Amino acid sequence: MISITTTNNFSSVFNEWETLLPKCPANTIFLTPLWQKIWWEHFGEGYNLQIISVYKDSELIGIAPLTLKDDSLTFVGDSDLFDYHDFIVVSGQENSFYTALSDHISKLEWSTIKLKSIRQDSPTLQYLPIFAENNGYTCKISKEDTAPIASLCKTWDDYMMELSKKHRHELRRKLRRLEKTVDSKQYICEDLASIEEDMQDFFRLHKASSPEKLEFMTSERQDFFLDTAIKLLPKNQFKLYFLDIDNVRVASCICFDYAGSYLLYNSGYDMNYSHWSVGLLNKALCVRDAIEDGRRAFDFLRGSERYKYELGGKDCFVFELTIERNS
């Protein structure tokens, strides 16, 4: 027997959600209830929250974290801060979940469903077009972005050998030059007591690295980043890296440690030190850390920046799915 509940707050489903997510192929930090709750607290004003839970024989099999605004039904969050979105569905329960969800959302008041940042292997891309066709709706799926991922070896040396000859040579050369020429070190900031101060250095380096990043990092987004750091650090899911030269912080990046992978969320560097390739090397050393921690993949997340391929990233794609109700 299938049943559905809907709530407009996270607290009533938070614990069930946390328990469910590791059972789902879409398991990623962006689909945790904590991440989505943080976003909601910062940016949710004006949206109608619709957290839809689907049960089969009284057992939770899936969650649809959705919002309704201006007759548009979307995932919670947006692609400026979420690299991945999806429904949260227990493996093997896709047919029951999507059938029940499709019936439920067909009764809601919307004119457009716009679902962004869906990974290429998601069953959503298979089941939602069927829902649209059965109801006479128009459905469009378009490639939205690439999110390169590097599969990791058991050792740093083995990983290096997986890189192309050119990239392996360049990375080794740049690492040797940095190590032999200046006093440098890379480290993680893990002290919750100092994380607010450390994040100010991250913001400085992030804004300094490009005009686009300067424009992106508004005060509202800074507050969001800081909140995620404070709340994810005690869960050992947040890693703030710095690269120092002569005791000056010249590059930084945020990685998430989640579900057997490192995810490179954002980064920045001081362009005055670009001749040392500090941005690239800081990220490369993060990859080395992930290997030493026994992680199986390094997810560079959305974007086709060159360094991701230099460090072994292979393209995976995310898609946008749009459904229009025909008038």
N, C-alpha and C positions, 0 to 999 in steps of 0.2 A: 504494500500500500504506500502510495506517495502522498506526502503532505508538504506544505510550504508555509513558512513564516516570514514576515517582513518586519524590520525594525529600522528606526531612524537614529540609533545610537550604537556605539561600538561596545559599550560595557556589557550589554546583555548577551553578546555572542563572542566576546574576546577570547575566553578560555577554550571554547569549542573550536574556534577558528585556529588558534595556535596548535591545538592537537591535530586538527585535520590537515593542515598545510603540508607537513612532511610526507603524507601519504599520496600527494598529488604530483604529477609530472611538472606542473607549472611552479613548483616550489622555488621561490626567489625572495630575496629580502623585500622587494617592492610590493609583494603581496602579503606580507605579514600584517596582522592587525595593528601592531605598534607603529609601523611606518605609515600606514594609511591613516591612522588616528592622528599622528603628528601633523601630516599634511592637512587633514580636515580642520584641526585646531587653528592652523595658520591661514588657510585659504578657502575654507568651506562656506564662508558667508555668502548667502544668495542662492545656494544649491539646496535641493531637496534630497536628502540622503535616503537611499533605498537599499538596505542590505538584505538580500533575499537568500534564505536558507532552505535547501531542499533535503527532505528526509525520506528514506526508504525503509519501511518497517521500523519506524522510530529511530533509525540510525542516520546521522548526518552524512550525506554523500557529496555535498557541494555548496558553495557560497558564491553569490553574484554581488560584488560590491559596486553598486551603481549610484549615479546621481541624476536628477532630473532638473533641467533649467531651460527656460525659454523653449519648451516643447522638444528638447533634445535630451536623449538618454545616453549617458556616457559612463565610462569607468570613473571611479574615484581617482582624483588626481589628474595631472596632465603631463605631456611628454617633456616639458621643460625640467621636471624634477623626477619623473618616473621613466626609467629606460625600458621597462617591461610592464605590460598590463595583461590581465586575463581573468577568466573565471577560475575558481578553485574547485577542482573536481577530482574525486578519488579515482585512481586508475581502475578501469574496468566498469565504472558506473556512468560512463559518458552518455550512453543512450538514454538511460532513465533521467539523468540530470537535465540534459538539453531538451528532452521532450517536455518535461515539467516546466522548465524555465521558459521555453518558447510559448507554451500555453498561458503562462502567467503574464509575461510582458506584452502579449498581444492584447491584453485587457487594460493595459496602462494607457494614459493619455500622453502620447508623443507623436511627433511628425517625422523625426529623424533619430536613428540610432547611429552614433558615431563612436566606434571602438578603435582606439589607437594602440600602437606598440605591441602587437600580438606576434609572438615568435612563430617562425615558419613551421614548426612541428606541432602547433596547437590544434586540438580537435575543434576549437571554436571556428576555425576557417573552413572546416568540413560541415559542421552541423548548422551554423547560422544561415548560410545560403539556402539550405533545405527549408528552414523555418520561413525564410523570406518567400521562396517559391511557393510553398504551400498556402501562403496567405495573400499571394498576388502582389507582394511588395517588390520594389527594385533594390537589388543588392549589387554593390561594387566592392571589389577587393583590390587594393593598390599597394605596391611596394613603398614603404615609408622610409626605411633607412637600413643601414647595415650595422651589425654589432659583432665585430671580429672577436673570436675566441681562440686562445692558444691552448692546445693540449699539453700537459706538463709531463715530463719524464721523472724518473726517480732521483736523478742527480742533476746538478747544474751543468756538469760537463756533457752529459747526455743531451740535455736541453740545447746547449750551444751547438752540438753537432746536428740538431734538427733544423737549425737556421740555414738559410742559403749561405754559400761560401762568402759572398760579398758582405752580407750583414754580420756574419760571425766574425769576420776579420775586422770590420769597422768597430763593432762593439768591444772586442778585445783591445783594440788599439786605443779607443777612447777611455776605457777603464784603466789601462796601464798608464796612460798619460796623466789622468787625474790622480792616481795613487802615487805616482813618482814625483809629480811636479808641485803639488800643493798639499797642505794639511786638510784632509777631507774625511768626513764620516757621514754615514746615514744611520738614522735611528727612528724609533717609534715613540710617540708621546702617549703614555698609557695612564698618566696620573689624572684622575678626575678632578683633583683640587686645582690643577693648573690648566685644564683643558680650555677654559674660556680665553685665557691669555694666549695659549698656543694657537687657538683658532684665529685670533687676530693676525698672527703672522701668516697663517694660511690665506686669509682674505687679502692681505697685502700682496702676497706673491701671485695669487690668482688674478687679481685685478691688473697687476703689472705686466702679465704675460701677453695680453692682446687687447685691443679696443673692444672686441666682441665680449670678452670675459668681464671687462670693466663695466660694460653696459648691462650684462646679465646679472651681476652680483649686486642687486638692489638691497636696501636695508631689510626688506621683508624676507628676501631669500637668505640673507645672512642670519637672520633670526631662526629660520627653518634649519639651516645647516648646523647652527650651534645647538639647537634643540635635539637634532638627531645624534650629534656627538655625545651630549650629556646622557641621553637615554639608551644609546646602543653600546657605549663604552663598557658599562657594567656587565653587559651580556657577552663581552669579548667578540663583538661583531664589527666594531669600528676601529680602524687603524689609521692614525694620522702620522704620516712619514715626513721627515725633513732630511734634506741633504745640506750639510754645512761645508763651507770652505773658509778656513782660517777663523772658525768660530762664528761665522755669519751664516744665517739661514738663507740659502739661495734657491732652493726648490722644495716643493711640497706636493703631496698628493694624499687623497683620501681613498682607502680601500675598504671594502666590506669583506669580512670573512664569514661566508655563509654556505651551508650545504655542500661542503667539500670543494668550494671554489673561492678564489679571490676575485672581487669585482672592483675595477678601477673607476671610481665614481667621478672624481674631478681632480684637477691639478693646477699648478702654476709655478712660475719661476721668474727670477730676476733676469731681465734681458741683458743687463750689464755683464752677466756671467755666461751668456749663450755660447761663447767660444769654447767653453768647457763641455758643452752639450749636457748641461746639468739637468734639464728636463727629461731627456731621454734616459740618462744614466740613473736618475732617481727611480724611474719606472722599471728599468731593467733590474735594479736591486730589489724592488718589490717583487718581481717575478722570482728572483732567487730566494727570497724569504718564503714565498708560497711553496716553492719546491722543498725547501728545508722543513716546512710545516706539514709536508705530505699531502698537499692539495693536488687535485687531479686536473684542474683547469684554471686558467687566468682569463677572466672575461673582461675585455676592454670596453664593453658596453657601446652605446650608440656613437656612430661617427666613423668616418673613413680616413682619419688622420694617418699620415705616412708612418709615424713611429710604431703604430699598432702592427703593421705588416713587417716592419724591420725586426720586431720582437716576436714574430712567429704567429701572429693572428691570422685566422682563416675566416672568411666571410660567413656569417649567418645573418639572416634577414628578419626584419620585423615589418608587419603589414598593418594597414588600416582597413577596417571593414565598415562600410556605410550602408545602412538600410533606410530607404525612403518609403513612407506610406503614400500610395498613389491617391490623389484627391479625386 
